[in-house]
Amino acid sequence: MKTKNKLLSGLFVSNGMDVPFFIIMLGLMAFGLVMLLSSSYAYSYYETDGESSLHFFFREIFFMAFGLSVMYFFSRLDYKKLKYFANIALLISWGLVLLTIVIGKIEGGEINRWLSLGFFDIQPSEIAKFAVVLFCANGLDKNRKKMVSTRPSRVSWAVKLADITNGKIVFTEGTVTLFFYAIFVGLTAVFVLLGSHLSGAILILLFGVAMLWMGEGRARWFVIGGIAAVIVLVIVINFYDDIPILKDYMADRIGSWLNKDLTDTDKRWQTNHSLFALGSGGFFGSGLGNSKQKYFYVSESHTDFIFSIIGEELGFVGCCLVLGLFALLILRGVYIGMRARDRFGALLAFGIMMQIGLQVALNVAVVTDTLPNTGISLPFFSYGGSSTLVTLGEMGFLLSVSRQADLPKLYSFSKSKKQKV
């Protein structure tokens, strides 16, 4: 019995979590539920053949309630124990993504991003996002000395290359280590792309590179990578119809984004009506519940394009309020990372907040036609079980970091009395 208690005491922590972060997160969740109800009741009524206007709303309440219990459980776990699962988590996410490519649920003709479990569909790319964060945080913490090392690498291929070139091309330990983690990030992005999730692949690449930067990779490789990315972007924009890895619907969306035809009622239907919604909202909006575009003009307005309904009903002020709350959440999360107990905790917190921040930025960019129309959810707002559960799970791990960080604890769940610091 004592051995069991000792094991559990090492697995869980009882310090108080960061209350400001938790309150901001709850504010976003409450705001998200209100807007989900407003944006989904027409579509819900249609999907249930007139049986319920609250179908998606009630399902999202269930996902959030279950997600909050998952978040609390993860917040009590000692986040340092995640190190033991970092590599296997990435491999499992790869397996799920590849399995989706083979037997995934087909929606929208060619889109197979979901694995159907009968009563529930999961989107493995959501799991892959966190797996990349965890893998990089663990590896970049464990191999920090190698990342900053300027000594010639003793890896066999690097040594052979140096011998062949008579020492003209010498890769340092830092460069080889950076390449190693970049390859894993790149492979994950490629697998997600093959699973018909272009925006997910882009997101993984962006925050993966950001984590490598935070892991103290040498700046010159990021400059070279940035130049290469610009070249690839130019090629994609000019030859998107002839790139084999891009599926037909991806190429069509890139083409419609470049053409900007507001009279297009086919390929740009969703994007154009998103812009109409945002434009008609003006400064203060038409009022909560008064959107016209959610009546099947903005397709599935309760998911990826919910921000356009926010703009129509609450106007520019409402959009700024949403983005302001996200900014507060991200800033507080970064602050928790800065005060983390160790480097792994800091990288984990930074990675999670980088993922959330980039996902919000990409969603808004798609809704405003700044980027091509790709399916990417708005955290805490868009309907979706997988994204909600994974996001709240990540919040739990960040709160676990906060429990051991050098922060004022407003309360504690330990056996001792409430305490102030």
N, C-alpha and C positions, 0 to 999 in steps of 0.2 A: 504493500500500500504506500509506503514511504517512497519507494522507487518511482511509482506511478505519479505521485504528487510532485516529486522532484522533476520528472520529465515534463509534466504540464507547466510547472512554474518556469521552466526554461523556454517553453514554447510561446507562452503568452506574456504580455506586459500589462501593467495596471495603472501606469501613469495617466494623467489627464490628457485628452487630445486637444488639438487647437480649436477652440470654440469659434473664433472669427471665421476661419475657413469653413467650418461646418455650417454656420449660419448663412454665409453667402451661398453655399451649395444648396441649402434648403430653399433659399429665396429663388434661385434659378429653377429648381424643381417645381416649386409652386407656380411660378410664372409660366413655366413650360406646360404644366397641366391645364392651366386656364386657356392658353393659346391652342393647345391640342384639342380641347373640347370645342372651341370656337371653329377651328379649321376643319374638324373631322366629322361633324354631325351629319352634314348632307351626304358625304361619301359613305358614311357608316349606314345611313338609312337605305342608300341604294344597294350596298353590298349585302345587307341582310334582308333584302326584299321587303323592306318596310317594317321589319320586326323591331329594330332598335336604332336610335340615333346616337346611342352612347356605347356602342360595341367597342370601338377603338379606345375610347376614354377609359372604360372599365378595365380593359386589358392592360392599358398602360399603367393604371393605378396598381394592378397586380404586379406588373414587372417592377415598378418602383418600390413597392412594399417589400417584395422578395429581394430586390437589389439593395435596399437599406439594411436588411438583415445580413446579407452577404457582406456589405460594407462594414457593418459593425464587427462581424466576426473577423474579417481581415484586419481591421484596425487594432484588434486586440492581439493579433499574432505578432511575434517579433519579426520585423521585416528582414532582418539579417538571415533568417532561415530560408528566404527565397533564393539565396545564392546556390543552394543545393539543387534547385529545380530549374535554373536558368537555361542550361543547355537542352535538357529534355523537353522543356516547355516550347522551345523553338522548333525542335524536331516534331513534336506532336502537332504544332500549328501547321507545319509544312505538310504533314500527313493529311490533316483535315482539309487543307486548301486543295491538295492534289486529288483527294477523294471527291471533293465537290466538282472538280473538272470532269471527272469520270461519271459520277452518278448524281450530280447536283440537280436540284429542282429547277426546271426550265420556266422562266418567266420573261415576257417581252420578246419571245421569239428565240433569242440567242443568249439571253442572260441567265447564267446558272451560278449564282453566288451563294445559294442557300443549300444546306443539307436538311432534308425533311425528316423529322423524328415522329411524324404522325400528328401529335397534338401541338407540336412546336417546331419552328424552323430556326436553325442557327446559321449565322453567317461567319464562317471560319476566318475571314479576313479581319474581323474585329479582334479575334483572339490573337492573330498574327501581329497586330499592332503592338499589343502589350508585350508579347513574347520578344519582339525586337528590342523594346525598351529594357526589359529585364536582362536579356542576353548581353546587350551593350553595357549596361550599368555594371553588371558583374564582371565582365571581361576587362573593361577599361579600368575598373578599380583594381582587379587582381594583377593586371599587367601594366600598371602605371610606369614602373621603372623602364620597361621595354618601350613604351610609347614615347618617352622623352629621351631615350638613349640615342646617341650619335655614333655609337660603335658600329663597325661593319657587322652585318648579320652573318650568323654561322649556319643559317638554313641552307640546305644542300643546293637548291636551285640558284640562290643568291650568290653562293660561293662559286658555282660553276660559271655563272654569268660574269662575275668579276675576273675569273681566270681567262675566259674566252676573249674578253675585251681588254686584257692586260691591265686591269685596274681602272679603266676609263669609266665603267659603269659599276658603281658600288652602292648597294642598298643598305641603309642602316637598319638596326633593330627596330627603331621607331617607324620607319617606312614600311617594313615587312609586317609589323603588327597592325598598322593602320590598314594596309591592303587586306589583311586577313579578315578584319571585322567589316570592311567595306564590301568584300565579296559576299559575306553572309547577309548583309543588309540588301545588297543587290539581288541575290538569289530569291530572297523572300518577296521583294517587289515584283520580280519576274513571275513567280508562281501566282501571286495575287492578280497580276495583269492577265495571265493565261486563264484565270478564273473569271474573266470578264469584269474586273473591277479596276478600271483605269485610275479613278480618283484615289482609291485605296493604295494602289501602287505608288502613285505620286506622293501621297502623304507619307508612306513608309520611307521612301527615298529622302524626303525633306527632313523629317525629324531624325532619321538615321544619320544623315550627314551632320545635323546639328549636334547629335550626341558624340559623334567622332570629334567634332570641333571642341566640345566641352571636355572630351577625354584627352585634350592637349596634343592632338595630331598636328604635324607641321603645317604651317600656313600655306607654303608654296603648293602643296598638293590640293588644297581647297581652291586656290586660284586656278590651277590647271583644270581641276574638275569643273569649276564654274565656266571656264572657256569651252570645255567639251560639251557641257550642258547647253550652252547657247548655240553651239554648232548643231547639236542634235535637234534642238527646238526649231531652228531654221529649216532643217531637212524635213522634219515632221510637218511643218506648216506648208512647205512647198510641194511635198510629195506624199501627203498623207494617204492618197488613194492607192499608192503602190507599195505601201509598207505592209508586209505579210502579217506581222504580229498584231496589227490593228484590225479588229473585226469590222465588218461593214458598218454597223451602227456607230462605232467609235469614229470612223472616218466621216460618216454623214454628219455627226455632231460637230466635228472640227470644221467641216466645210460650211455648215450653217452658221457657225460662230464667226467665221471669216466674212461671210456675205452680209450679215446684219440686215436681212430683209424682213421688215416689220409686217409685210403683207403675207408672209409665208404661213399658211395654215396647216402645214404638214410637219416638216422637220423642226421648225422653230415655234411650234404651237405653244409648248410649255414655257419656253424662255420669253417669248413675246408677251404672253399674258402675265408672266411674273413681273415684267417691266411695267405693264399697264397697271397692275396692282400697286406697285411701289409708287408710280407716278400719280395715281389717283388719290393716294393717301395724304399727300401734301404734308403740312407741318404737324398737324395734330391727329390726322386720320379720320376715317368715317365713323369711328366708334366701335367699341368691342362688340363683335357679333354681326357687324353690318357689311362684311366683305361680300362683294358680288362675284369676284373671280374664283372664290372657293367652290362655286356651284359648277364644277366640272370644266372650268376654263383653265385654271392652273391645275394640271393633272396631279392627282394624289397630293393635294396641298398639305396634308397632315404629316408628310414625311420630309423629303429633301428640300421642298420649297415652302416650308412653313414660315420662313423669314419674310417671304413676299406678302403673306397674309398679315403678319405683324405690321409690316409697313403700310398696308392698306387700311387696317383697322386702327392702329395706334400712331401712324404717321412717322415722321422723322424723329420726333421725340421718343416714341416707343422703341424705335430701332436703336437710338443712342442709349436708352436705358438698358436694353438687352446687352449691347456691346460693352457698356460700362460695368455691368455685373460680371461679365466674363473677364474683363480687365482686372477687376478687383480680385476675383478668384485666382487668376493666373499670377498676379503680383504677390498675393498671400502665399500661394503654393511655392513660388520661387523663394520667398523669404524663409519659408520652412526649410527648403533645401539648403539655403545659405547657413542656417543654424543647425543643420543636421549633425548627428553625433559622429558620423564617419563619411568617407567619400562615397561609398556605395549608396548610402541613404540620400546624399546630395544628388548624385547622378540619377537615381531612381525618381526623385521628386522633380528634378529639372526635365527629365525625359517625359514624364506623364504630363506635366504642364505644357511642354513644347508640343506634344501631340494634340492636346485639347486646343491650344491656341491656334495651331496651324489648321486644325479641322474646322474651327469656327471661321477663320480667314478664307479657307477654300470654299466653304458653303456659301458665305456671303458673296464671294467673287463669282460663283456660278449663278446664284440668284440674280445678281446685277449684270450678268452677261459680260463680266470682266474676263472670265475663263469659259471654255467650252462646257456644255451641259454634261456633267458626269454625276453619278449618284453618290452623294456624300451627305451624311446626316448632320444636323445641328445638335450637339450634345445637350441633353436635358430637355429638349424641345421636340425633336422629331420622334414620331412613333416608331418603335422597334424593340423587340425583346433583347436581341443579342447586343445591340449597341448600348441599351440602358443597363443591362446587367454587367457588361464589361466595364463601362464607364464608372459605375458605382463601385465595382470591385477595385478599380484603380484608385478611386477616392479613398477607399478603405486602406490601401497600402500607403497612400500619402499621409493619411491620418496616423498610421502606425509609425511612420517616420517622425511625425510631430510629437508623438507621445514621449519619444526619447531625445528630442531636439532640445537645444538650449533656448527654451521659450517659457514665458510666464504661464503657469498652469492655473486656470481659473477654477478647476475642480478636478477631483481624482476619483476613479472607480476602485481604488484600493480599499482595503479593510479599515484604513485609518480614517479619521474624521476629515470633513472638507477642510481644505487648506488654501491659503493664499501665499503667493511668492512675491 
